[in-house]
């Protein structure tokens, strides 16, 4: 909030979006994580998507995508090294 206030001054902040350069992996599925270089993963549900770095944020554990993990069942990779 402070950064937006500093950027906008007394004006209404234009171009406010959820995608910010300071967010390391948001909106960067498939690209390397800027911290560790691991491929950014995603979870999709309906029209929503969450991006995360499995190495930095979950200790290498891949989070289950509701539809795909149900389809693959036991073949769903549990850890980043298994993928």
PDB file of N, CA, C and O in Angstrom:
ATOM      1  N   UNK A   1       0.818  -1.175   0.000  1.00  0.00           N
ATOM      2  CA  UNK A   1       0.000   0.000   0.000  1.00  0.00           C
ATOM      3  C   UNK A   1       0.873   1.254   0.000  1.00  0.00           C
ATOM      4  O   UNK A   1       0.596   2.222  -0.708  1.00  0.00           O
ATOM      5  N   UNK A   2       1.920   1.215   0.799  1.00  0.00           N
ATOM      6  CA  UNK A   2       2.800   2.380   0.867  1.00  0.00           C
ATOM      7  C   UNK A   2       3.448   2.654  -0.484  1.00  0.00           C
ATOM      8  O   UNK A   2       3.588   3.806  -0.895  1.00  0.00           O
ATOM      9  N   UNK A   3       3.841   1.580  -1.172  1.00  0.00           N
ATOM     10  CA  UNK A   3       4.476   1.752  -2.478  1.00  0.00           C
ATOM     11  C   UNK A   3       3.490   2.343  -3.478  1.00  0.00           C
ATOM     12  O   UNK A   3       3.854   3.220  -4.262  1.00  0.00           O
ATOM     13  N   UNK A   4       2.239   1.868  -3.458  1.00  0.00           N
ATOM     14  CA  UNK A   4       1.225   2.426  -4.361  1.00  0.00           C
ATOM     15  C   UNK A   4       0.974   3.900  -4.063  1.00  0.00           C
ATOM     16  O   UNK A   4       0.835   4.716  -4.974  1.00  0.00           O
ATOM     17  N   UNK A   5       0.918   4.225  -2.783  1.00  0.00           N
ATOM     18  CA  UNK A   5       0.706   5.624  -2.411  1.00  0.00           C
ATOM     19  C   UNK A   5       1.875   6.489  -2.877  1.00  0.00           C
ATOM     20  O   UNK A   5       1.677   7.612  -3.342  1.00  0.00           O
ATOM     21  N   UNK A   6       3.088   5.962  -2.751  1.00  0.00           N
ATOM     22  CA  UNK A   6       4.263   6.718  -3.182  1.00  0.00           C
ATOM     23  C   UNK A   6       4.279   6.894  -4.700  1.00  0.00           C
ATOM     24  O   UNK A   6       4.643   7.958  -5.200  1.00  0.00           O
ATOM     25  N   UNK A   7       3.884   5.850  -5.433  1.00  0.00           N
ATOM     26  CA  UNK A   7       3.863   5.923  -6.893  1.00  0.00           C
ATOM     27  C   UNK A   7       2.776   6.875  -7.389  1.00  0.00           C
ATOM     28  O   UNK A   7       3.000   7.635  -8.332  1.00  0.00           O
ATOM     29  N   UNK A   8       1.605   6.838  -6.762  1.00  0.00           N
ATOM     30  CA  UNK A   8       0.468   7.621  -7.240  1.00  0.00           C
ATOM     31  C   UNK A   8       0.435   9.038  -6.680  1.00  0.00           C
ATOM     32  O   UNK A   8      -0.164   9.925  -7.287  1.00  0.00           O
ATOM     33  N   UNK A   9       1.063   9.262  -5.542  1.00  0.00           N
ATOM     34  CA  UNK A   9       0.983  10.586  -4.928  1.00  0.00           C
ATOM     35  C   UNK A   9      -0.442  10.875  -4.509  1.00  0.00           C
ATOM     36  O   UNK A   9      -1.069  10.056  -3.838  1.00  0.00           O
ATOM     37  N   UNK A  10      -0.961  12.028  -4.892  1.00  0.00           N
ATOM     38  CA  UNK A  10      -2.330  12.396  -4.548  1.00  0.00           C
ATOM     39  C   UNK A  10      -3.347  11.909  -5.577  1.00  0.00           C
ATOM     40  O   UNK A  10      -4.552  12.041  -5.362  1.00  0.00           O
ATOM     41  N   UNK A  11      -2.877  11.349  -6.692  1.00  0.00           N
ATOM     42  CA  UNK A  11      -3.766  10.863  -7.747  1.00  0.00           C
ATOM     43  C   UNK A  11      -4.240   9.443  -7.440  1.00  0.00           C
ATOM     44  O   UNK A  11      -3.686   8.760  -6.578  1.00  0.00           O
ATOM     45  N   UNK A  12      -5.279   9.014  -8.166  1.00  0.00           N
ATOM     46  CA  UNK A  12      -5.743   7.636  -8.057  1.00  0.00           C
ATOM     47  C   UNK A  12      -4.723   6.738  -8.743  1.00  0.00           C
ATOM     48  O   UNK A  12      -4.295   7.057  -9.852  1.00  0.00           O
ATOM     49  N   UNK A  13      -4.310   5.614  -8.123  1.00  0.00           N
ATOM     50  CA  UNK A  13      -3.311   4.734  -8.751  1.00  0.00           C
ATOM     51  C   UNK A  13      -3.861   4.078 -10.009  1.00  0.00           C
ATOM     52  O   UNK A  13      -4.887   3.399  -9.959  1.00  0.00           O
ATOM     53  N   UNK A  14      -3.194   4.273 -11.124  1.00  0.00           N
ATOM     54  CA  UNK A  14      -3.598   3.686 -12.400  1.00  0.00           C
ATOM     55  C   UNK A  14      -2.837   2.384 -12.614  1.00  0.00           C
ATOM     56  O   UNK A  14      -1.726   2.218 -12.111  1.00  0.00           O
ATOM     57  N   UNK A  15      -3.424   1.484 -13.345  1.00  0.00           N
ATOM     58  CA  UNK A  15      -2.744   0.244 -13.712  1.00  0.00           C
ATOM     59  C   UNK A  15      -2.502  -0.701 -12.551  1.00  0.00           C
ATOM     60  O   UNK A  15      -1.554  -1.486 -12.580  1.00  0.00           O
ATOM     61  N   UNK A  16      -3.347  -0.638 -11.524  1.00  0.00           N
ATOM     62  CA  UNK A  16      -3.187  -1.555 -10.403  1.00  0.00           C
ATOM     63  C   UNK A  16      -3.607  -2.940 -10.862  1.00  0.00           C
ATOM     64  O   UNK A  16      -4.693  -3.114 -11.414  1.00  0.00           O
ATOM     65  N   UNK A  17      -2.768  -3.903 -10.639  1.00  0.00           N
ATOM     66  CA  UNK A  17      -3.027  -5.268 -11.072  1.00  0.00           C
ATOM     67  C   UNK A  17      -2.456  -6.246 -10.065  1.00  0.00           C
ATOM     68  O   UNK A  17      -1.608  -5.882  -9.250  1.00  0.00           O
ATOM     69  N   UNK A  18      -2.918  -7.480 -10.117  1.00  0.00           N
ATOM     70  CA  UNK A  18      -2.401  -8.511  -9.228  1.00  0.00           C
ATOM     71  C   UNK A  18      -0.992  -8.926  -9.640  1.00  0.00           C
ATOM     72  O   UNK A  18      -0.232  -9.433  -8.815  1.00  0.00           O
ATOM     73  N   UNK A  19      -0.639  -8.719 -10.897  1.00  0.00           N
ATOM     74  CA  UNK A  19       0.679  -9.114 -11.387  1.00  0.00           C
ATOM     75  C   UNK A  19       1.673  -7.990 -11.120  1.00  0.00           C
ATOM     76  O   UNK A  19       1.626  -6.940 -11.761  1.00  0.00           O
ATOM     77  N   UNK A  20       2.555  -8.217 -10.186  1.00  0.00           N
ATOM     78  CA  UNK A  20       3.572  -7.234  -9.804  1.00  0.00           C
ATOM     79  C   UNK A  20       4.953  -7.817 -10.027  1.00  0.00           C
ATOM     80  O   UNK A  20       5.164  -9.015  -9.842  1.00  0.00           O
ATOM     81  N   UNK A  21       5.880  -6.987 -10.418  1.00  0.00           N
ATOM     82  CA  UNK A  21       7.256  -7.440 -10.625  1.00  0.00           C
ATOM     83  C   UNK A  21       7.859  -8.010  -9.345  1.00  0.00           C
ATOM     84  O   UNK A  21       8.685  -8.920  -9.397  1.00  0.00           O
ATOM     85  N   UNK A  22       7.446  -7.476  -8.197  1.00  0.00           N
ATOM     86  CA  UNK A  22       7.985  -7.943  -6.927  1.00  0.00           C
ATOM     87  C   UNK A  22       7.509  -9.325  -6.521  1.00  0.00           C
ATOM     88  O   UNK A  22       8.063  -9.925  -5.600  1.00  0.00           O
ATOM     89  N   UNK A  23       6.492  -9.836  -7.194  1.00  0.00           N
ATOM     90  CA  UNK A  23       5.992 -11.167  -6.885  1.00  0.00           C
ATOM     91  C   UNK A  23       6.810 -12.160  -7.698  1.00  0.00           C
ATOM     92  O   UNK A  23       6.741 -12.176  -8.927  1.00  0.00           O
ATOM     93  N   UNK A  24       7.566 -12.969  -7.019  1.00  0.00           N
ATOM     94  CA  UNK A  24       8.573 -13.804  -7.666  1.00  0.00           C
ATOM     95  C   UNK A  24       8.020 -14.763  -8.724  1.00  0.00           C
ATOM     96  O   UNK A  24       8.607 -14.872  -9.800  1.00  0.00           O
ATOM     97  N   UNK A  25       6.920 -15.455  -8.458  1.00  0.00           N
ATOM     98  CA  UNK A  25       6.458 -16.471  -9.399  1.00  0.00           C
ATOM     99  C   UNK A  25       5.038 -16.262  -9.898  1.00  0.00           C
ATOM    100  O   UNK A  25       4.567 -17.044 -10.724  1.00  0.00           O
ATOM    101  N   UNK A  26       4.347 -15.247  -9.433  1.00  0.00           N
ATOM    102  CA  UNK A  26       2.954 -15.020  -9.830  1.00  0.00           C
ATOM    103  C   UNK A  26       2.858 -14.791 -11.336  1.00  0.00           C
ATOM    104  O   UNK A  26       3.491 -13.880 -11.870  1.00  0.00           O
ATOM    105  N   UNK A  27       2.067 -15.615 -12.020  1.00  0.00           N
ATOM    106  CA  UNK A  27       1.893 -15.480 -13.462  1.00  0.00           C
ATOM    107  C   UNK A  27       3.076 -15.955 -14.277  1.00  0.00           C
ATOM    108  O   UNK A  27       3.209 -15.577 -15.441  1.00  0.00           O
ATOM    109  N   UNK A  28       3.944 -16.777 -13.696  1.00  0.00           N
ATOM    110  CA  UNK A  28       5.158 -17.215 -14.400  1.00  0.00           C
ATOM    111  C   UNK A  28       5.254 -18.728 -14.529  1.00  0.00           C
ATOM    112  O   UNK A  28       6.345 -19.289 -14.426  1.00  0.00           O
ATOM    113  N   UNK A  29       4.124 -19.394 -14.752  1.00  0.00           N
ATOM    114  CA  UNK A  29       4.118 -20.844 -14.902  1.00  0.00           C
ATOM    115  C   UNK A  29       5.078 -21.282 -16.004  1.00  0.00           C
ATOM    116  O   UNK A  29       5.100 -20.709 -17.094  1.00  0.00           O
ATOM    117  N   UNK A  30       5.869 -22.307 -15.698  1.00  0.00           N
ATOM    118  CA  UNK A  30       6.787 -22.877 -16.678  1.00  0.00           C
ATOM    119  C   UNK A  30       8.116 -22.164 -16.784  1.00  0.00           C
ATOM    120  O   UNK A  30       9.054 -22.697 -17.377  1.00  0.00           O
ATOM    121  N   UNK A  31       8.219 -20.976 -16.226  1.00  0.00           N
ATOM    122  CA  UNK A  31       9.470 -20.224 -16.271  1.00  0.00           C
ATOM    123  C   UNK A  31      10.313 -20.584 -15.049  1.00  0.00           C
ATOM    124  O   UNK A  31       9.782 -21.109 -14.070  1.00  0.00           O
ATOM    125  N   UNK A  32      11.603 -20.313 -15.090  1.00  0.00           N
ATOM    126  CA  UNK A  32      12.436 -20.618 -13.922  1.00  0.00           C
ATOM    127  C   UNK A  32      12.146 -19.656 -12.768  1.00  0.00           C
ATOM    128  O   UNK A  32      11.903 -18.468 -12.979  1.00  0.00           O
ATOM    129  N   UNK A  33      12.176 -20.184 -11.569  1.00  0.00           N
ATOM    130  CA  UNK A  33      12.019 -19.363 -10.362  1.00  0.00           C
ATOM    131  C   UNK A  33      13.211 -18.413 -10.286  1.00  0.00           C
ATOM    132  O   UNK A  33      14.348 -18.853 -10.456  1.00  0.00           O
ATOM    133  N   UNK A  34      12.984 -17.121 -10.035  1.00  0.00           N
ATOM    134  CA  UNK A  34      14.103 -16.179  -9.974  1.00  0.00           C
ATOM    135  C   UNK A  34      15.016 -16.401  -8.771  1.00  0.00           C
ATOM    136  O   UNK A  34      16.129 -15.875  -8.740  1.00  0.00           O
ATOM    137  N   UNK A  35      14.570 -17.164  -7.792  1.00  0.00           N
ATOM    138  CA  UNK A  35      15.387 -17.417  -6.602  1.00  0.00           C
ATOM    139  C   UNK A  35      16.255 -18.657  -6.766  1.00  0.00           C
ATOM    140  O   UNK A  35      17.463 -18.611  -6.536  1.00  0.00           O
ATOM    141  N   UNK A  36      15.619 -19.796  -7.175  1.00  0.00           N
ATOM    142  CA  UNK A  36      16.365 -21.059  -7.213  1.00  0.00           C
ATOM    143  C   UNK A  36      16.521 -21.645  -8.614  1.00  0.00           C
ATOM    144  O   UNK A  36      17.350 -22.533  -8.813  1.00  0.00           O
ATOM    145  N   UNK A  37      15.753 -21.174  -9.582  1.00  0.00           N
ATOM    146  CA  UNK A  37      15.857 -21.670 -10.955  1.00  0.00           C
ATOM    147  C   UNK A  37      14.973 -22.864 -11.273  1.00  0.00           C
ATOM    148  O   UNK A  37      14.941 -23.311 -12.420  1.00  0.00           O
ATOM    149  N   UNK A  38      14.253 -23.396 -10.284  1.00  0.00           N
ATOM    150  CA  UNK A  38      13.349 -24.524 -10.541  1.00  0.00           C
ATOM    151  C   UNK A  38      12.155 -24.036 -11.364  1.00  0.00           C
ATOM    152  O   UNK A  38      11.784 -22.864 -11.298  1.00  0.00           O
ATOM    153  N   UNK A  39      11.563 -24.936 -12.130  1.00  0.00           N
ATOM    154  CA  UNK A  39      10.419 -24.591 -12.974  1.00  0.00           C
ATOM    155  C   UNK A  39       9.213 -24.241 -12.096  1.00  0.00           C
ATOM    156  O   UNK A  39       8.874 -24.990 -11.180  1.00  0.00           O
ATOM    157  N   UNK A  40       8.573 -23.115 -12.373  1.00  0.00           N
ATOM    158  CA  UNK A  40       7.397 -22.679 -11.624  1.00  0.00           C
ATOM    159  C   UNK A  40       6.229 -23.602 -11.963  1.00  0.00           C
ATOM    160  O   UNK A  40       5.949 -23.858 -13.134  1.00  0.00           O
ATOM    161  N   UNK A  41       5.553 -24.096 -10.934  1.00  0.00           N
ATOM    162  CA  UNK A  41       4.429 -25.017 -11.067  1.00  0.00           C
ATOM    163  C   UNK A  41       3.114 -24.247 -10.965  1.00  0.00           C
ATOM    164  O   UNK A  41       3.104 -23.073 -10.594  1.00  0.00           O
ATOM    165  N   UNK A  42       2.006 -24.910 -11.296  1.00  0.00           N
ATOM    166  CA  UNK A  42       0.710 -24.257 -11.146  1.00  0.00           C
ATOM    167  C   UNK A  42      -0.346 -25.261 -10.705  1.00  0.00           C
ATOM    168  O   UNK A  42      -0.234 -26.467 -10.923  1.00  0.00           O
ATOM    169  N   UNK A  43      -1.364 -24.714 -10.084  1.00  0.00           N
ATOM    170  CA  UNK A  43      -2.565 -25.455  -9.734  1.00  0.00           C
ATOM    171  C   UNK A  43      -3.699 -24.708 -10.408  1.00  0.00           C
ATOM    172  O   UNK A  43      -3.814 -23.491 -10.265  1.00  0.00           O
ATOM    173  N   UNK A  44      -4.545 -25.432 -11.147  1.00  0.00           N
ATOM    174  CA  UNK A  44      -5.692 -24.792 -11.798  1.00  0.00           C
ATOM    175  C   UNK A  44      -6.972 -25.389 -11.247  1.00  0.00           C
ATOM    176  O   UNK A  44      -7.080 -26.599 -11.047  1.00  0.00           O
ATOM    177  N   UNK A  45      -7.932 -24.524 -11.009  1.00  0.00           N
ATOM    178  CA  UNK A  45      -9.266 -24.944 -10.597  1.00  0.00           C
ATOM    179  C   UNK A  45     -10.265 -24.000 -11.237  1.00  0.00           C
ATOM    180  O   UNK A  45     -10.284 -22.806 -10.939  1.00  0.00           O
ATOM    181  N   UNK A  46     -11.090 -24.536 -12.113  1.00  0.00           N
ATOM    182  CA  UNK A  46     -12.052 -23.737 -12.877  1.00  0.00           C
ATOM    183  C   UNK A  46     -11.285 -22.651 -13.629  1.00  0.00           C
ATOM    184  O   UNK A  46     -10.423 -22.977 -14.446  1.00  0.00           O
ATOM    185  N   UNK A  47     -11.567 -21.386 -13.383  1.00  0.00           N
ATOM    186  CA  UNK A  47     -10.875 -20.307 -14.080  1.00  0.00           C
ATOM    187  C   UNK A  47      -9.758 -19.697 -13.238  1.00  0.00           C
ATOM    188  O   UNK A  47      -9.150 -18.707 -13.646  1.00  0.00           O
ATOM    189  N   UNK A  48      -9.481 -20.271 -12.075  1.00  0.00           N
ATOM    190  CA  UNK A  48      -8.428 -19.745 -11.195  1.00  0.00           C
ATOM    191  C   UNK A  48      -7.137 -20.521 -11.367  1.00  0.00           C
ATOM    192  O   UNK A  48      -7.144 -21.711 -11.683  1.00  0.00           O
ATOM    193  N   UNK A  49      -6.038 -19.834 -11.158  1.00  0.00           N
ATOM    194  CA  UNK A  49      -4.721 -20.450 -11.262  1.00  0.00           C
ATOM    195  C   UNK A  49      -3.833 -19.904 -10.157  1.00  0.00           C
ATOM    196  O   UNK A  49      -3.837 -18.707  -9.871  1.00  0.00           O
ATOM    197  N   UNK A  50      -3.072 -20.799  -9.543  1.00  0.00           N
ATOM    198  CA  UNK A  50      -2.094 -20.408  -8.536  1.00  0.00           C
ATOM    199  C   UNK A  50      -0.736 -20.911  -8.985  1.00  0.00           C
ATOM    200  O   UNK A  50      -0.588 -22.079  -9.343  1.00  0.00           O
ATOM    201  N   UNK A  51       0.250 -20.038  -8.967  1.00  0.00           N
ATOM    202  CA  UNK A  51       1.611 -20.408  -9.345  1.00  0.00           C
ATOM    203  C   UNK A  51       2.470 -20.467  -8.088  1.00  0.00           C
ATOM    204  O   UNK A  51       2.301 -19.663  -7.171  1.00  0.00           O
ATOM    205  N   UNK A  52       3.388 -21.422  -8.055  1.00  0.00           N
ATOM    206  CA  UNK A  52       4.266 -21.561  -6.893  1.00  0.00           C
ATOM    207  C   UNK A  52       5.563 -22.223  -7.300  1.00  0.00           C
ATOM    208  O   UNK A  52       5.632 -22.911  -8.318  1.00  0.00           O
ATOM    209  N   UNK A  53       6.584 -22.011  -6.503  1.00  0.00           N
ATOM    210  CA  UNK A  53       7.858 -22.693  -6.709  1.00  0.00           C
ATOM    211  C   UNK A  53       7.898 -23.848  -5.722  1.00  0.00           C
ATOM    212  O   UNK A  53       7.944 -23.637  -4.510  1.00  0.00           O
ATOM    213  N   UNK A  54       7.880 -25.060  -6.240  1.00  0.00           N
ATOM    214  CA  UNK A  54       7.862 -26.237  -5.373  1.00  0.00           C
ATOM    215  C   UNK A  54       9.132 -26.325  -4.530  1.00  0.00           C
ATOM    216  O   UNK A  54       9.079 -26.782  -3.388  1.00  0.00           O
ATOM    217  N   UNK A  55      10.243 -25.905  -5.057  1.00  0.00           N
ATOM    218  CA  UNK A  55      11.499 -26.008  -4.316  1.00  0.00           C
ATOM    219  C   UNK A  55      11.559 -24.989  -3.170  1.00  0.00           C
ATOM    220  O   UNK A  55      11.928 -25.340  -2.049  1.00  0.00           O
ATOM    221  N   UNK A  56      11.202 -23.744  -3.445  1.00  0.00           N
ATOM    222  CA  UNK A  56      11.282 -22.692  -2.430  1.00  0.00           C
ATOM    223  C   UNK A  56      10.108 -22.713  -1.450  1.00  0.00           C
ATOM    224  O   UNK A  56      10.292 -22.482  -0.254  1.00  0.00           O
ATOM    225  N   UNK A  57       8.910 -22.987  -1.949  1.00  0.00           N
ATOM    226  CA  UNK A  57       7.720 -22.799  -1.133  1.00  0.00           C
ATOM    227  C   UNK A  57       7.173 -24.066  -0.485  1.00  0.00           C
ATOM    228  O   UNK A  57       6.507 -23.977   0.546  1.00  0.00           O
ATOM    229  N   UNK A  58       7.429 -25.231  -1.050  1.00  0.00           N
ATOM    230  CA  UNK A  58       6.863 -26.452  -0.468  1.00  0.00           C
ATOM    231  C   UNK A  58       7.923 -27.516  -0.201  1.00  0.00           C
ATOM    232  O   UNK A  58       7.587 -28.681   0.008  1.00  0.00           O
ATOM    233  N   UNK A  59       9.171 -27.138  -0.205  1.00  0.00           N
ATOM    234  CA  UNK A  59      10.231 -28.100   0.088  1.00  0.00           C
ATOM    235  C   UNK A  59      10.364 -29.199  -0.946  1.00  0.00           C
ATOM    236  O   UNK A  59      10.818 -30.299  -0.631  1.00  0.00           O
ATOM    237  N   UNK A  60       9.969 -28.911  -2.184  1.00  0.00           N
ATOM    238  CA  UNK A  60      10.074 -29.888  -3.266  1.00  0.00           C
ATOM    239  C   UNK A  60       8.810 -30.703  -3.485  1.00  0.00           C
ATOM    240  O   UNK A  60       8.747 -31.491  -4.429  1.00  0.00           O
ATOM    241  N   UNK A  61       7.815 -30.536  -2.645  1.00  0.00           N
ATOM    242  CA  UNK A  61       6.568 -31.290  -2.771  1.00  0.00           C
ATOM    243  C   UNK A  61       5.659 -30.620  -3.802  1.00  0.00           C
ATOM    244  O   UNK A  61       5.411 -29.416  -3.735  1.00  0.00           O
ATOM    245  N   UNK A  62       5.163 -31.416  -4.757  1.00  0.00           N
ATOM    246  CA  UNK A  62       4.232 -30.902  -5.759  1.00  0.00           C
ATOM    247  C   UNK A  62       2.823 -30.928  -5.183  1.00  0.00           C
ATOM    248  O   UNK A  62       2.382 -31.952  -4.660  1.00  0.00           O
ATOM    249  N   UNK A  63       2.127 -29.823  -5.276  1.00  0.00           N
ATOM    250  CA  UNK A  63       0.764 -29.733  -4.785  1.00  0.00           C
ATOM    251  C   UNK A  63      -0.178 -30.354  -5.804  1.00  0.00           C
ATOM    252  O   UNK A  63       0.052 -30.254  -7.009  1.00  0.00           O
ATOM    253  N   UNK A  64      -1.229 -30.988  -5.328  1.00  0.00           N
ATOM    254  CA  UNK A  64      -2.163 -31.695  -6.200  1.00  0.00           C
ATOM    255  C   UNK A  64      -3.080 -30.723  -6.925  1.00  0.00           C
ATOM    256  O   UNK A  64      -3.703 -29.857  -6.311  1.00  0.00           O
ATOM    257  N   UNK A  65      -3.149 -30.881  -8.223  1.00  0.00           N
ATOM    258  CA  UNK A  65      -4.116 -30.181  -9.053  1.00  0.00           C
ATOM    259  C   UNK A  65      -5.369 -31.045  -9.018  1.00  0.00           C
ATOM    260  O   UNK A  65      -5.310 -32.223  -9.370  1.00  0.00           O
ATOM    261  N   UNK A  66      -6.470 -30.503  -8.613  1.00  0.00           N
ATOM    262  CA  UNK A  66      -7.669 -31.295  -8.345  1.00  0.00           C
ATOM    263  C   UNK A  66      -8.039 -32.250  -9.479  1.00  0.00           C
ATOM    264  O   UNK A  66      -8.260 -33.434  -9.228  1.00  0.00           O
ATOM    265  N   UNK A  67      -8.109 -31.774 -10.693  1.00  0.00           N
ATOM    266  CA  UNK A  67      -8.535 -32.618 -11.811  1.00  0.00           C
ATOM    267  C   UNK A  67      -7.431 -33.563 -12.267  1.00  0.00           C
ATOM    268  O   UNK A  67      -7.660 -34.764 -12.408  1.00  0.00           O
ATOM    269  N   UNK A  68      -6.253 -33.037 -12.495  1.00  0.00           N
ATOM    270  CA  UNK A  68      -5.175 -33.851 -13.048  1.00  0.00           C
ATOM    271  C   UNK A  68      -4.681 -34.906 -12.061  1.00  0.00           C
ATOM    272  O   UNK A  68      -4.395 -36.035 -12.462  1.00  0.00           O
ATOM    273  N   UNK A  69      -4.577 -34.563 -10.800  1.00  0.00           N
ATOM    274  CA  UNK A  69      -4.107 -35.544  -9.815  1.00  0.00           C
ATOM    275  C   UNK A  69      -5.125 -36.669  -9.629  1.00  0.00           C
ATOM    276  O   UNK A  69      -4.745 -37.810  -9.370  1.00  0.00           O
ATOM    277  N   UNK A  70      -6.412 -36.356  -9.759  1.00  0.00           N
ATOM    278  CA  UNK A  70      -7.443 -37.407  -9.687  1.00  0.00           C
ATOM    279  C   UNK A  70      -7.346 -38.332 -10.885  1.00  0.00           C
ATOM    280  O   UNK A  70      -7.525 -39.542 -10.752  1.00  0.00           O
ATOM    281  N   UNK A  71      -7.068 -37.782 -12.039  1.00  0.00           N
ATOM    282  CA  UNK A  71      -6.948 -38.586 -13.250  1.00  0.00           C
ATOM    283  C   UNK A  71      -5.734 -39.506 -13.176  1.00  0.00           C
ATOM    284  O   UNK A  71      -5.826 -40.689 -13.504  1.00  0.00           O
ATOM    285  N   UNK A  72      -4.606 -38.966 -12.747  1.00  0.00           N
ATOM    286  CA  UNK A  72      -3.360 -39.741 -12.712  1.00  0.00           C
ATOM    287  C   UNK A  72      -3.232 -40.637 -11.484  1.00  0.00           C
ATOM    288  O   UNK A  72      -2.471 -41.604 -11.506  1.00  0.00           O
ATOM    289  N   UNK A  73      -3.961 -40.332 -10.416  1.00  0.00           N
ATOM    290  CA  UNK A  73      -3.960 -41.087  -9.163  1.00  0.00           C
ATOM    291  C   UNK A  73      -2.542 -41.414  -8.703  1.00  0.00           C
ATOM    292  O   UNK A  73      -1.799 -40.506  -8.333  1.00  0.00           O
ATOM    293  N   UNK A  74      -2.151 -42.680  -8.715  1.00  0.00           N
ATOM    294  CA  UNK A  74      -0.841 -43.088  -8.188  1.00  0.00           C
ATOM    295  C   UNK A  74       0.326 -42.627  -9.056  1.00  0.00           C
ATOM    296  O   UNK A  74       1.469 -42.607  -8.598  1.00  0.00           O
ATOM    297  N   UNK A  75       0.048 -42.256 -10.309  1.00  0.00           N
ATOM    298  CA  UNK A  75       1.106 -41.779 -11.192  1.00  0.00           C
ATOM    299  C   UNK A  75       1.418 -40.300 -10.988  1.00  0.00           C
ATOM    300  O   UNK A  75       2.369 -39.782 -11.574  1.00  0.00           O
ATOM    301  N   UNK A  76       0.612 -39.605 -10.149  1.00  0.00           N
ATOM    302  CA  UNK A  76       0.850 -38.186  -9.876  1.00  0.00           C
ATOM    303  C   UNK A  76       2.169 -38.053  -9.124  1.00  0.00           C
ATOM    304  O   UNK A  76       2.320 -38.652  -8.059  1.00  0.00           O
ATOM    305  N   UNK A  77       3.131 -37.286  -9.645  1.00  0.00           N
ATOM    306  CA  UNK A  77       4.410 -37.136  -8.940  1.00  0.00           C
ATOM    307  C   UNK A  77       4.209 -36.391  -7.616  1.00  0.00           C
ATOM    308  O   UNK A  77       3.544 -35.356  -7.584  1.00  0.00           O
ATOM    309  N   UNK A  78       4.769 -36.901  -6.551  1.00  0.00           N
ATOM    310  CA  UNK A  78       4.619 -36.299  -5.234  1.00  0.00           C
ATOM    311  C   UNK A  78       5.686 -35.244  -4.950  1.00  0.00           C
ATOM    312  O   UNK A  78       5.437 -34.270  -4.239  1.00  0.00           O
ATOM    313  N   UNK A  79       6.854 -35.446  -5.504  1.00  0.00           N
ATOM    314  CA  UNK A  79       7.972 -34.541  -5.261  1.00  0.00           C
ATOM    315  C   UNK A  79       8.493 -33.997  -6.588  1.00  0.00           C
ATOM    316  O   UNK A  79       8.305 -34.619  -7.633  1.00  0.00           O
ATOM    317  N   UNK A  80       9.137 -32.851  -6.546  1.00  0.00           N
ATOM    318  CA  UNK A  80       9.677 -32.211  -7.726  1.00  0.00           C
ATOM    319  C   UNK A  80      10.650 -33.110  -8.457  1.00  0.00           C
ATOM    320  O   UNK A  80      10.680 -33.115  -9.687  1.00  0.00           O
ATOM    321  N   UNK A  81      11.446 -33.873  -7.723  1.00  0.00           N
ATOM    322  CA  UNK A  81      12.430 -34.775  -8.334  1.00  0.00           C
ATOM    323  C   UNK A  81      11.767 -35.939  -9.065  1.00  0.00           C
ATOM    324  O   UNK A  81      12.390 -36.554  -9.930  1.00  0.00           O
ATOM    325  N   UNK A  82      10.516 -36.251  -8.732  1.00  0.00           N
ATOM    326  CA  UNK A  82       9.794 -37.361  -9.378  1.00  0.00           C
ATOM    327  C   UNK A  82       9.190 -36.943 -10.718  1.00  0.00           C
ATOM    328  O   UNK A  82       8.888 -37.794 -11.554  1.00  0.00           O
ATOM    329  N   UNK A  83       9.015 -35.650 -10.924  1.00  0.00           N
ATOM    330  CA  UNK A  83       8.322 -35.155 -12.124  1.00  0.00           C
ATOM    331  C   UNK A  83       9.155 -35.290 -13.376  1.00  0.00           C
ATOM    332  O   UNK A  83       8.706 -34.916 -14.460  1.00  0.00           O
TER     333      UNK A  83
END
